[in-house]
Amino acid sequence: MGEWLRAIGEAGREALREITREFVAWTLARVKRERLLVNGRLECFFDDTQIEVSGKWFEGAVINDEGHWALSWQTLWIGPLLVDGVLGATSECKESPTSDEAGRDVSGQLPGLLAANRSLWQEFSSYLCADSASSAGKYLQAIAESFDGWSVSYNKWTGPLEAKAAELSSWAWSAVEKLRRRDGSEQEAQ
């Protein structure tokens, strides 16, 4: 896959991304809305997956947190559809709350992916789910400008999320619910 992507060059990769974007737009226009929406919103999802590689030398591969050579695949999904992604090295990031243990920014492609694909969810009420690696202010700003609602899951970088949550008025919060985890313990959700 990597050899093929390198062979088609930057223009070919951008054309492939545009073809995918057009296919997703075509699909969204034809699918019954009730099949796409969750609680009245079109759900979108962003994540970085580390794809372990071996064999020939892979440009941009780095040692991941499990000690294996890996490439970053940052992807954006709309409902069940993979709409866009960037495969390659993650950008270096010094001491950032959005970096993994090796110091790579695992959400570095998020603003560009949102900007390139924003038109796909414009006519919907939309919601983005992402993990805590997207909790830096620059990512929260890009998310807030792109979606009607969003959830950046809590992990270990609480500062940016707590600051953003403190800005919200009380009307933005649902009542506290007690949820039971799979292990039988309880947690609160709001």
C-alpha positions as CSV (number, residue, x, y, z in Angstrom):
1,M,0.0,0.0,0.0
2,G,2.8,2.4,0.9
3,E,4.7,1.7,-2.3
4,W,1.5,2.3,-4.3
5,L,0.7,5.5,-2.5
6,R,4.2,6.8,-3.1
7,A,4.0,5.8,-6.7
8,I,0.9,7.8,-7.4
9,G,2.5,10.9,-5.8
10,E,0.9,13.8,-4.0
11,A,-1.5,14.7,-6.8
12,G,-2.7,11.0,-7.0
13,R,-3.2,10.8,-3.2
14,E,-5.2,14.1,-3.3
15,A,-7.3,12.7,-6.2
16,L,-8.0,9.5,-4.3
17,R,-9.1,11.5,-1.2
18,E,-11.4,13.6,-3.4
19,I,-12.9,10.5,-5.0
20,T,-13.6,9.1,-1.5
21,R,-15.1,12.4,-0.4
22,E,-17.4,12.5,-3.5
23,F,-18.5,8.9,-2.8
24,V,-19.3,9.7,0.8
25,A,-21.3,12.7,-0.3
26,W,-23.2,10.6,-2.9
27,T,-24.0,8.0,-0.2
28,L,-25.1,10.5,2.4
29,A,-27.5,12.0,-0.2
30,R,-29.1,8.7,-0.8
31,V,-29.3,7.0,2.5
32,K,-32.5,7.5,4.6
33,R,-31.6,10.0,7.3
34,E,-33.0,7.8,10.1
35,R,-30.4,5.2,9.2
36,L,-27.6,7.7,9.6
37,L,-28.6,9.7,12.6
38,V,-28.1,8.8,16.3
39,N,-30.3,10.9,18.6
40,G,-31.0,13.2,15.7
41,R,-27.3,13.9,14.9
42,L,-24.9,12.6,12.3
43,E,-22.0,11.1,14.3
44,C,-18.5,11.6,13.1
45,F,-15.3,10.0,14.6
46,F,-11.6,10.9,14.5
47,D,-8.8,8.6,15.7
48,D,-5.2,7.8,15.2
49,T,-4.3,4.1,14.7
50,Q,-0.8,2.9,14.9
51,I,-0.2,0.4,12.0
52,E,2.8,-1.8,12.8
53,V,5.1,-2.4,9.9
54,S,8.0,-4.7,9.1
55,G,10.0,-5.8,6.2
56,K,11.3,-3.1,3.9
57,W,12.2,0.2,5.4
58,F,9.1,2.4,5.9
59,E,9.6,6.1,5.6
60,G,8.3,7.8,8.6
61,A,7.8,4.7,10.7
62,V,8.7,5.2,14.4
63,I,8.8,3.0,17.5
64,N,5.3,3.0,19.1
65,D,4.5,2.7,22.8
66,E,4.6,-1.1,22.5
67,G,8.1,-1.0,21.0
68,H,7.2,-1.9,17.4
69,W,7.8,0.1,14.2
70,A,4.6,1.8,13.2
71,L,3.0,4.4,10.9
72,S,0.3,6.7,12.0
73,W,-3.1,6.4,10.3
74,Q,-5.2,9.4,11.3
75,T,-8.8,8.8,10.1
76,L,-12.1,10.7,9.9
77,W,-15.3,8.7,9.8
78,I,-18.9,9.9,9.1
79,G,-21.3,7.4,10.5
80,P,-20.0,4.0,9.2
81,L,-18.1,5.6,6.3
82,L,-14.4,6.2,6.3
83,V,-14.2,9.6,4.6
84,D,-10.6,10.6,4.9
85,G,-7.3,9.6,6.3
86,V,-3.6,10.4,6.3
87,L,-1.1,7.6,6.5
88,G,2.5,8.4,7.5
89,A,4.6,9.7,10.3
90,T,3.2,11.7,13.1
91,S,4.7,15.1,13.5
92,E,7.2,15.6,16.4
93,C,5.7,17.3,19.4
94,K,7.6,18.4,22.5
95,E,5.9,18.0,25.8
96,S,2.4,18.3,24.5
97,P,-0.6,16.9,26.3
98,T,-1.7,15.5,22.9
99,S,1.4,13.5,22.3
100,D,2.0,9.9,22.9
101,E,4.9,8.6,25.0
102,A,7.3,8.9,22.1
103,G,6.5,12.7,21.6
104,R,4.5,12.4,18.4
105,D,1.4,14.5,17.9
106,V,-1.3,11.9,17.3
107,S,-4.0,14.4,16.3
108,G,-1.8,16.6,14.0
109,Q,-4.0,15.9,11.0
110,L,-7.3,16.6,12.7
111,P,-7.7,20.3,11.7
112,G,-6.9,19.6,8.0
113,L,-9.2,16.6,7.9
114,L,-12.0,18.7,9.4
115,A,-11.4,21.6,7.0
116,A,-11.3,19.4,3.9
117,N,-14.5,17.5,4.7
118,R,-16.7,20.0,6.6
119,S,-19.1,20.3,3.7
120,L,-20.2,16.7,4.2
121,W,-21.9,17.3,7.5
122,Q,-23.0,20.9,7.0
123,E,-26.6,20.1,6.3
124,F,-26.9,17.8,9.4
125,S,-26.9,18.4,13.1
126,S,-23.5,16.8,13.7
127,Y,-21.4,15.4,16.6
128,L,-17.8,14.4,16.7
129,C,-16.3,11.8,19.0
130,A,-12.5,11.8,19.6
131,D,-10.1,10.5,22.2
132,S,-8.2,12.6,24.7
133,A,-5.3,13.1,22.3
134,S,-7.5,15.7,20.7
135,S,-7.9,17.7,23.8
136,A,-5.3,20.4,23.1
137,G,-6.9,23.9,22.7
138,K,-6.1,24.1,19.0
139,Y,-8.0,20.9,18.4
140,L,-10.9,21.8,20.6
141,Q,-11.2,25.1,18.7
142,A,-11.2,23.3,15.3
143,I,-13.8,20.8,16.6
144,A,-16.0,23.5,18.1
145,E,-16.0,25.4,14.8
146,S,-16.9,22.3,12.8
147,F,-19.6,20.5,14.9
148,D,-22.8,21.2,16.8
149,G,-21.7,18.9,19.6
150,W,-18.6,16.9,20.4
151,S,-17.1,14.5,22.9
152,V,-13.4,14.2,23.6
153,S,-13.1,11.2,25.9
154,Y,-11.4,11.6,29.2
155,N,-8.1,9.9,29.6
156,K,-5.1,11.4,31.3
157,W,-4.9,15.0,30.0
158,T,-7.5,16.7,32.1
159,G,-6.4,20.3,32.1
160,P,-7.7,21.4,28.7
161,L,-10.9,19.5,29.1
162,E,-11.6,20.8,32.6
163,A,-10.9,24.4,31.4
164,K,-13.3,24.0,28.4
165,A,-16.0,22.4,30.6
166,A,-15.8,25.2,33.2
167,E,-16.7,27.7,30.4
168,L,-20.0,25.9,29.7
169,S,-23.3,27.2,31.3
170,S,-25.3,24.9,33.4
171,W,-27.9,24.4,30.6
172,A,-25.2,22.6,28.6
173,W,-25.1,19.8,31.1
174,S,-27.4,16.9,31.5
175,A,-28.3,15.5,34.9
176,V,-25.7,13.3,36.5
177,E,-26.3,9.6,35.8
178,K,-24.9,6.6,37.6
179,L,-23.6,4.1,35.0
180,R,-22.5,0.5,35.8
181,R,-19.2,-0.5,34.2
182,R,-18.6,-4.0,32.8
183,D,-16.6,-4.9,35.9
184,G,-19.6,-4.0,38.1
185,S,-18.3,-0.7,39.5
186,E,-20.2,2.5,39.1
187,Q,-19.2,5.8,37.4
188,E,-20.9,9.1,37.0
189,A,-21.7,10.5,33.6
190,Q,-23.0,13.9,32.6
